[in-house]
Amino acid sequence: MNRTIHAEPLSRTSFAPFGDVLDATGDYRLINEGLCRRHHDLARLDFGSGCAGISIFNAEPRGIPYEFDLVERHPEGSQAFLPMTEHPFLVIVALDEGGAPGRPRAFVTAPGQGINLHRGTWHGVLTPLRAPGLFAVVDRIGDGPNLEEYRYSAPWRVTT
Amino acid sequence: MNRTIHAEPLSRTSFAPFGDVLDATGDYRLINEGLCRRHHDLARLDFGSGCAGISIFNAEPRGIPYEFDLVERHPEGSQAFLPMTEHPFLVIVALDEGGAPGRPRAFVTAPGQGINLHRGTWHGVLTPLRAPGLFAVVDRIGDGPNLEEYRYSAPWRVTT
């Protein structure tokens, strides 16, 4: 099997099976006497029996080509990653196939793009491409297990 | 009355009466095999009868000195501003004094700092200091009015 994945630019259409792209494109409302565009309520949030929280993640930057064999999912909630820099980051996701992840896909963000992973979506760990790897994360705060991990039988290699 | 306000650096202590500072300082949990620090659940979120949503704001940058006479508050929910750049922004807030805002205070953020305004906190409109003025905003999505505005009898002037 070809285990090389070409990273695609992130777009709403291509990312729709996995989650939401959070950026300043598309419809908006003008607020603050015309000086601010509000792109309203862009994420399908779902925290199950828990509630929303905001955490700050500070992750080590990675390089491309990037190799990985581990993905994870959060069965009880969505998870949004909002970069606090204008650096691109790598997003690895996979559709579920009968309880395990299928072939992964990889996306590279543009400056000003965040993502919201829908509840239960298989994804790679947070992979910034430049320092500082600073993100605001909106995810579920609550009791009970909310992490499943899956290790592929061999590594995947993400290239441009 | 002296209507000049000196902008202060944003810190958790000084901002505590108004909201939370969201940054990568303080305690964390190591996740993702040690490659990511999670500063966990930093914001006191409260959406009343509504629920959390994520919107993207794109605001015109302002300069310092900055003059304003209008503040607002959201009685039904907290509101977090998470910059999607490393540019500083200006935060104007005021304590409530019997239903109207008192003397305002102004803070300038450092790179990597976001804020969460507690429910009902008087604040100025979003004031980035550099372009692009891009922010992810976590606030209340729900029915019913959630905006009160107050115009001071004369403008305030924020300086460094």
Chai-1 contact restraints between the chains, C-beta under 6 A:
chainA,res_idxA,chainB,res_idxB,connection_type,confidence,min_distance_angstrom,max_distance_angstrom,comment,restraint_id
A,L22,B,I56,contact,1.0,0.0,6.0,A-B,restraint_1
A,A24,B,I56,contact,1.0,0.0,6.0,A-B,restraint_2
A,A24,B,N58,contact,1.0,0.0,6.0,A-B,restraint_3
A,N32,B,V125,contact,1.0,0.0,6.0,A-B,restraint_4
A,L35,B,E60,contact,1.0,0.0,6.0,A-B,restraint_5
A,C36,B,F57,contact,1.0,0.0,6.0,A-B,restraint_6
A,C36,B,A59,contact,1.0,0.0,6.0,A-B,restraint_7
A,C36,B,L126,contact,1.0,0.0,6.0,A-B,restraint_8
A,R37,B,N58,contact,1.0,0.0,6.0,A-B,restraint_9
A,R38,B,S55,contact,1.0,0.0,6.0,A-B,restraint_10
A,R38,B,F57,contact,1.0,0.0,6.0,A-B,restraint_11
A,H39,B,S55,contact,1.0,0.0,6.0,A-B,restraint_12
A,H39,B,I56,contact,1.0,0.0,6.0,A-B,restraint_13
A,H40,B,S55,contact,1.0,0.0,6.0,A-B,restraint_14
A,D41,B,G53,contact,1.0,0.0,6.0,A-B,restraint_15
A,D41,B,S55,contact,1.0,0.0,6.0,A-B,restraint_16
A,D41,B,I141,contact,1.0,0.0,6.0,A-B,restraint_17
A,L42,B,I54,contact,1.0,0.0,6.0,A-B,restraint_18
A,A43,B,I54,contact,1.0,0.0,6.0,A-B,restraint_19
A,L45,B,A52,contact,1.0,0.0,6.0,A-B,restraint_20
A,A52,B,L45,contact,1.0,0.0,6.0,A-B,restraint_21
A,A52,B,A52,contact,1.0,0.0,6.0,A-B,restraint_22
A,G53,B,D41,contact,1.0,0.0,6.0,A-B,restraint_23
A,I54,B,L42,contact,1.0,0.0,6.0,A-B,restraint_24
A,I54,B,A43,contact,1.0,0.0,6.0,A-B,restraint_25
A,I54,B,A80,contact,1.0,0.0,6.0,A-B,restraint_26
A,S55,B,R38,contact,1.0,0.0,6.0,A-B,restraint_27
A,S55,B,H39,contact,1.0,0.0,6.0,A-B,restraint_28
A,S55,B,H40,contact,1.0,0.0,6.0,A-B,restraint_29
A,S55,B,D41,contact,1.0,0.0,6.0,A-B,restraint_30
A,I56,B,L22,contact,1.0,0.0,6.0,A-B,restraint_31
A,I56,B,A24,contact,1.0,0.0,6.0,A-B,restraint_32
A,I56,B,H39,contact,1.0,0.0,6.0,A-B,restraint_33
A,F57,B,C36,contact,1.0,0.0,6.0,A-B,restraint_34
A,F57,B,R38,contact,1.0,0.0,6.0,A-B,restraint_35
A,N58,B,A24,contact,1.0,0.0,6.0,A-B,restraint_36
A,N58,B,R37,contact,1.0,0.0,6.0,A-B,restraint_37
A,A59,B,C36,contact,1.0,0.0,6.0,A-B,restraint_38
A,E60,B,L35,contact,1.0,0.0,6.0,A-B,restraint_39
A,A80,B,I54,contact,1.0,0.0,6.0,A-B,restraint_40
A,L82,B,L82,contact,1.0,0.0,6.0,A-B,restraint_41
A,L82,B,A136,contact,1.0,0.0,6.0,A-B,restraint_42
A,M84,B,G112,contact,1.0,0.0,6.0,A-B,restraint_43
A,T85,B,E86,contact,1.0,0.0,6.0,A-B,restraint_44
A,E86,B,T85,contact,1.0,0.0,6.0,A-B,restraint_45
A,G112,B,M84,contact,1.0,0.0,6.0,A-B,restraint_46
A,G112,B,L134,contact,1.0,0.0,6.0,A-B,restraint_47
A,G114,B,A136,contact,1.0,0.0,6.0,A-B,restraint_48
A,V125,B,N32,contact,1.0,0.0,6.0,A-B,restraint_49
A,L126,B,C36,contact,1.0,0.0,6.0,A-B,restraint_50
A,L134,B,G112,contact,1.0,0.0,6.0,A-B,restraint_51
A,A136,B,L82,contact,1.0,0.0,6.0,A-B,restraint_52
A,A136,B,G114,contact,1.0,0.0,6.0,A-B,restraint_53
A,V138,B,V138,contact,1.0,0.0,6.0,A-B,restraint_54
A,I141,B,D41,contact,1.0,0.0,6.0,A-B,restraint_55
